[in-house]
């Protein structure tokens, strides 16, 4: 077992009720504790920490302190502990420094102090439990009284009580059942670690980690509770019938949702790489929500977040005409995607659709629709895991909305199924050829210019594609269906 030194006892000074006022305690070993009267220091035992008492607990005079220090140095004591709280003369400080004698002060009674110090020196289970109990009590007090910085206050107070430095290390992979885990609900935050191994730390750590978890949950509720309370209103605005928008806008304004501002909506959709029908664990949504709210807490825009089934809806609101409104939301969502990916590993991909800036309650609804359609079209087009930005022309948005419908996508896929059998590369060449040919009203020469091919080569390709599809491209309905299918497929698969 490591021998306890004066420095070890000083680090636990708050628990023991001592403080160092002179001399350097580092490297000074302690073999035991003695209580000795001021005028009886001569025969004090070497290596002992001596608690000095005075008659009727009187404050010693400066010359008496000097004499006591000289005698303790001569007796090779480990240190002196004076009872009370009085200023130490400069001569006494100089003597202690030259003689390498740590001088401590304490306001405790001699017997209580001696018992605590002796227990600390000897160690054992009793000392371990005593320190752990004290640390837990300090954590409880810090959590109840700390304002503004509860986590830091708990770590500082408990570290001082245990004589170690505690840190909260971020680790989204920690599970709630681990003894050092710090979580908000079931959302993993990190691990509670100490800068050195210690039996008391091992005993106290689970209780301290649990206290930190409850403190963080209480703090998050206080900080983000108002934002979360408006999440249901956002979902209602997005999904309600158009006839209810005006009424919901009034309710949202009363609840503090700034519906009159300009809004940009991001729609985050998680998809499992191996099983598109699989649903993510509920803790994932909670983890993403917490991280996103922490990201935007200090930003100037007004932010709101809501969950819609398995998706996350993020709303950034500010005055109409603000520059880079959509880009700033994209920056946040890219950080959210990175966090979500790190939390669940490579099994899941996260796709974000971004709407355009729109004003008012109806604008919030429109931007959300754009974002949802963009995300769904990206997933359907095989581009999961990317950010899809809604275009401002409107045509691409209409086509994407059409393609996002499972029924529409199934009909178009049926038309192009024979091309899919050719393989991805040949199918892509065929669709581009069809778009050029049909888009120029079956003109071989103009299609050849666009494709950089001879008209005869275009004619050869088109005839082969007609045979593959089993359709007559001179028939208006077939021509329209094939062109629509090719254009939507190419738009949906475009990065």
N, C-alpha and C positions, 0 to 999 in steps of 0.2 A: 504494500500500500504506500502511495506517495506521502512523504512527510509534509505536514502542513506548515506553512511559513507565515510570517507576519503579513506579507502582502496578500495571502489568501484570506486572512481574517479581515483585512482592510476592505477588500472587495465585497465582503459581506457585512460591511460596517453598518448599513441601515438595519439589518436584522439583529445584529449584535448590540447595536447602540453605541458604536465607537467611531472615532474619526482620527486620522493622522494629522498632527499639527506641526511636527518637526521630524527630521531624519528621513532616511530612505528605507522603506520596509522591504524592498526587493532583495531576494536572496538570503533573508534572515530566517533561519529555521527556529521552530518553537518545540520544546520538549514537554512543556507543561505550564501551569498557571499557579501563581502564589499571591496571597494577600498579605502585604507587609506594611507595617506602620512606617511613617515618614522617617523616623529617627532610627529604624532598625534595618536599613538597607544593606549594611555591611555584609552580613552573612547570607545574602540572597543567593539562590542556586543559579549556576551558569545555565544558559539556554532557556531559562524560564521567562515567561511574560509576567511581570510583577505589577499587581494592582496596588497602588499607594493609597493608604488611608491616613487621615489626619484626625486630631482630637476634635470631637464634636463637629466633624465634617467642615471644619473651618477651611477657608481658601488659603493655601500656603503662600507665604511671601516669596517674592522673586529670588532672594538669596537661598531660601530653603529648596526651591525648585532646582537651582543651580547645583546645590550640594547633592540632592537626590540623583541628579543626572550623572554627576561625577562618580558617585558610589556605584550606580548601576553599571557604568562603563567599566569600572574597576572589577566588579563582580562578574563581568561578561554576561549580563542579562540579555535576553532576546529583545526586550523592550520595556518601557514604563507606561502605565496607564494611570493618569490622574483623574480623580472624580470631580465632576463639576464642569463649569464652562467659564473659564477665565482666560484673559489674554496672556500669551506666553512672551516673556521678555526676550529682547534680541540676543542678550548674552546666553540665555538658555537655548535658543535656536542654534546659535553658533556652536555651543558645546555639543549638542546632539549631532549636528552635521559632522563635526570633526571626529567625534567618537563613533560614528556609524550606529547610533542608537535611535531606533524609532520611538517617538513619543506620541502617545495617543491620549485622547480624552473621552470620557463617557459620563452620561448623566444617570446611569443605572445604579442600583445598589450593588455593593461589592459582592455579596453572596450570589445574586442573580447573574451578574456579569461573569463571575468565576465559573458558575455551572455551565453557562452558554459557551464560554470559551473552551472549557475543558472538554465539553461534548464535541465541539468543532475539531479540536486537536485529535481526540481519540477516534473520531469518525464512528462507523458502525451504523446499524440499521436505525437506531434512535435518532441519530443526527441526520441521516438521509431523509427520514420521514418528517422531521422537524423543519428542515429547509424547504422540502416540497410543500408542506402545509402552509408555511409562511408565504411562499411564492404564489400559491393558489389564492390565498387571502388578498394579496396585493393585486393580483389580476382582477379579482372581483371588485375591489375598491376602485381600481383604475377604470374599469369598464363603466361603472356607475357614475363616475365624476368627470371623466374626460370630456372635453368639448372640442369639436372640430377635428381632432386627430386621435380617435380612440385606439386605432391599431398601434400607432407609434407609442402612445402612452402606455399601453399594456406591455408592449415589448420592452420598453425602457424600464418600467417598474419591476417586471418579473426578472429581467436580466440583472438588475441591481440586487434583487433579493437572492438570486441563485449564484451571483458572482460570475455569470457568463454573458456572452453577447448573443441575443436571439435575433433571428431574421426570418421573415416570411418570404420564401423563395417560390416564385410562380412555377406551377407545374399543373397543366390542365389534364395530365394523365393520372393524377392521384385519385384513388377511390375513397369514398367517404368512410369506409370501414377501417382504414389504416390509422394507427394511433397518432401520427403527426399530421394528418390531413386537415386542411382548413377549407371549408366549403360554405357556400351560401345556399341553403337548402340542400339540393343534390348537385349543385353546380360546383365542380372542383375549382378552387382558386390556387392552392399551392401547398407547400409543406412548411412546417415550423421546424427550424433547425437551430442548433447551438454551435458555437465556435469550438467547443471541446466536449469530450465525453465526461459525463458526471452522473453518478447514481441518482442524485436528487432530481436532475433534469429528466432522466428516464421515467421517474415516478410521476413528476408533475406535468410532463409534456402532453399527454392525452387530455388532461383537464384544461390546460392552457389553450390547446388547439380548439377544443370545444367552445371555450369562452370566446376566443377570437371569431369562430364561426358565427356564434349568436350575435356578437357585436357587429360584425360586418353585415349580417342580414338585417339587423335593426337599422344600421346606418344607410344601407341601400334603400330600404323602405322609406326612410325619411327623405332621402334625396330624390328618389325616382317615383315615389308613390303617386304624386299628382299627374305625372306623365302617363303612368300605367293606367290610372283611373279613366283617362280619356281614350284609351285604346278601343274600347267597345264602341264608342261613338264613331271612331274612324271606320271601323268595320261596317257599321250600319250605313254610313254615308257611301261607302264603296259598293255595298251589295243590295241596298234597299231599292225599291221601285222609284222611278223618277218622280212620281207624284208626291213622295214623302221628303224630297230633298229640302224644300224650304222649311218645313217643320223641324227636320233634323238639324239644319243650319242654325236655327234659333237656339235649340237645346245645346248644340256644340259651343256656341258663343257664350252662353250662360256658364258652361263648364270650364271656360277658359281656353278653348281651342280657337286659335285665330283664323277663322275661316275666310276672312276678308283679304288675307294676304295672298301672295303667289306661292303655289305649291309645286314641288317636284316629288314624285313617288318612285321608290325603288321596290321591286318585287323579287325577293330571294326564294328560289325553289331548290330544295335538296332532292337529289335523285341517287339511288343506289346503282353502282356501276354494273353489278351482276344481275340485279332484280329490280326493274323499274317500278314494280308494284309495291315494293317494300317500303314501310313507313319508318322514319327515324325515331329514335327514343325521345321521350318527352324532355329528358335532361338536355338534349342538344339545343332545342329551341330556347330553353332557359339560359343556357350558356351563351348562345349568340345574342340573346336579348340583353343580358347583363353587360357583355363586352361592348356592344353597340352603344348602349346608354353611357357607359364610361368614356367611350371615344368622343362623343359629341357634347359631353357635359359642359366643357369650357368654351365651346364654339359660339359664335355670335348668332347663328341662325336659330330659329325655333324648331326643335326636333320632336317627333313623336314616333312611337314604334308600336306595332300591333302584330298579333299572330292570327293567321287565317288558315284554319286546318293545319297543314304541316309547313306552310309558307310564312315568311317574315315580311311584313310591310313596313317600310321606313319612309317617313315623310319629312322633308326639309322645307320650311316655310320662311319667307321673308318678303320685303316690300317688292312690288311688281317692278320689273325692269332691272333688278340686281344682276350684275354681270357674273358669268360663269356659274350660274345657279346649278345647272345640271352637272357640270364638271366637279363641283365641290361635293355633291352627293355621291358621285362616282368614286371619288377618292376615299370617302368613308366606307363605301360598300366593298371596295377592293380590300381594305383592311379587315372588314368583317368576314369576307370570304376566306382570307388567309387564316384568320383565327378559327373559323369553323372547320377548315380542312385540317389544321393542326390538332384540333380537339378529337376528331374521329378517324384520322388516318386516311389511307387511300381508298377506302371502300365507297366513299360518298363523293359526289361532285356537287358544286353549288353554282347555280346559274342565276344571274341578276338581270332583270329587265328594267330599263330606265324610261320613265315617261318624260314628257316635255313640260316646261313650266306653264302652269295654268292658274287663273285667279278664281277665288271664290269657292263655295261649296261644290258647285257643278264642275269647276276646274279641277278640284281635288279628285273628284270621282273620275273625270276624264283621264287625268294623268295616271291614276291607278289602273284604269282599264288598259291604257297604252303599255304600262309597265308589265302587267300580267300577260298580255298578248305577246309582248316581246320575249318574255321568259319562256312561255309555253312553246312558242314557235322555235326558239333556239333549242329547247330540249327535243322537240319533235324533229327538227332538222339535223340532229346528231351533233349539235354544238354545245352540249352541256358543259358547264365549268367555265363559261365565259360571261362577259358583260355585254348585253345586247342593248343598244341605244335606239330608241324609237326615232324614225325619220320625221322630218317636218313637212314633207310634201303631201302626205296623206295616202297616196296610192299604195306605197309599200306597206303602210299600216293596215289598209283594207285587205290586202292580199295575205298578210301575216295573220290577221284575225280570222280570215277564211281558212287558212291552213291549220290554225290552232284547234279548229273544231275536229274532233275525232271522226265524225261522219264524213266531213269534207275531205279530210286527209285519207280516209279509207277509199273514197271514190277516185281521188286522183292517183293513189297508189295502184289501184286496179288498172287504170289506163296505162301507167308506165311500167307495170310488172314485167312485161316481156323485155323491156330495155334493162331492167335490173338484173335479169338473168345473164346479160352479157358481161357483167362485172362493173365495178365502180368507174373505171377509167373510160371504157367504151360507152357506158351509159351517159356519162357526162358529155362526151363528144357528140353523142347522138342528140341530147337535149339542146345543146348550143346550136347545132346545125338546124334543128327544127325551129328554134326561136328566131334565128336569122332568116330562114326561108319563109316561115309563116308571117313573121313580122313585116316582111317586105312584100306581102300579098303574093306569095308563091313566085317571086321574081328570082330566077336562078342567077342572073348577072349581079344584082344588088346584094344578094346573099353571099355570092362569091367574093365581092369586094369586102364585105364585113369579115368574112372568114379567111380572107387572103387565099382563096382557092379558085381554080378555073370553074366556070359554070358547069362544065361537063362532070367535074368531080363532085360538085354539089348535087347535081341530078342523080349521079350514081348513089351517093349517100342517102338521099331522100327516098329513092326507090327501095333500097335495102331496108330502110327504117319502116317504110309502109308495109313491106312484107313481114317484118318482125312484129309490128303492132297489129297487123291484120285489119288495118283501117284504110279508108279512101280519103286522102287529104284534100281532095277537090270538093268533098261534101262539107257544107258550111258548119254544121253542128259538130262533126268530127274534128274539123280544123280548129274550131274555137276551143273545144274540150282539151285537145292535145296541147295547144299553145298555152292555155291557162295552167294546165298541169305542169308543163315545163317551166314556165316563168315562176310559179309559186315555189316549185322544188328548188330552182336555182337561187331564188331570193332567200329561202329558208336555210339553205346550206352555205350561204355566203358568210365569211368571217366578219 
